[in-house]
Amino acid sequence: MDAVLDVLLDIFTKPAVIVALIALIGLAVQGKPFSDVLKGTVRTLVGFLVLAAGAGVVVGALDPFGEMFQHAFDVQGVVPNNEAIVAQVLLDYGSAAALIFFFGMIVNIVLAATTRFKYVYLSGHVAFYIAAMFAVILGVAGFEPWAVVLWGSLAQGVYMVVSPALVQPFMRRVTGGDDVALGHTGGTGIALGGLVALLTRGKGTSKSTEDLDLPKGLGFLRDTTVIVALSMALIYIVVGLFAGAPYIEGELSDGENFIVYLVILAATFSGGVFIILAGVRVVLAEIVPAFKGVSERLVKNAKPALDVPIVFTFAPNAVLIGFLASFVGGIVGMLGMVALGTTIVIPGVVAHFMTGAAAGVIGNAAGGRRGAVLSAFVNGLAITFLPLLLLPVLGDIGFANSTFSDADYGVFGLLLGGLSAAGGQIAIVVGIVASLVVLYVLTFALRRRDAAASADDGSAADAERPARR
């Protein structure tokens, strides 16, 4: 059994494999020639691996920054890091998390096929992290192992259609269409940021982050790679000066001059962003046409919900602005915790980059430059305070030095944990069943609304015909 689970995890926790399989199925059911199927599948696989490689380069460049930040400002506390907390969770809940993840994907497909929530969640790695969190909360609530898997799978399936649905109104503004959705555990924070950008956009006078009006001498700042490298070099050097050359050269750079080391880190970060954007372009060019086969033949009108870098190419300047604004939000939140005397949640640099950048792109589409800044700042506050509130519902895991980072863990974890605190296992079961009922009631209501609107359009057209005669 464990061997089978290991194989399934090896396949389904790798987004590149999942998306390539979807491309293969989508092209095959469209009856494409073998050559096109093979080409589209391989290009999708390679494109996603390029995207993942770029993300790895960015994360590798950010890790030393996090260590410098903690040393420079002598901050000790809980670090939001999904990989670190999941590694601890799997020691006690590994099998349950794997089964919830697998059966949750099946529930996701069923809900996409039978409701108006047509999202197929393809970010397998973060979906597995959510499954791990549900396993912990249900286990802490005292469910039997089979019940943990049953109710966890249903909760997972609901989550996998609801999170993309919350972001989709803003994704339409970003992409200009309705073909692609965002599937990431930062979804609720990003959607909240988009809402704030909409509410604060005023009369729409704030220009886009991509419309930089620069003198000729500063024309190099139009190049995303250049502006990201220069901005990050400035940030690295400022934090590096606070951390001190002895610490950096003794602990991080292996004796290399600290200024040279920090400039190379900044350039590496920019190189990672460049790779991500290249990978995104390939994936979008292949997965959208291929997914039409899935949406037309298997799950009608379905949309692929993909990882956050999928939006980066639509507003590259907003990526950097969003990251910085989100990180500032994390620092402001951390200072607030110091003042309140609570457990301190240290800003997780990777989480602020991934979700903050996406919030910046979403905010830019909803409210221009002001929207990009405010959207990402609000996301930064959310992913600082939500992990703090989540700690008590994680049982002994909550006393570890790490916790889940993105907003969805906080929102959906608190919902499930809140039900457990309010009424135990019965409240959790009622809550999960009620959420399924809500999805189908909304589906029924929206279908009736669409049918009524279609009938009204038909009546109006009939009324116009005699007048034309």
Disulfide bonds with the S-S distance in Angstrom:
none
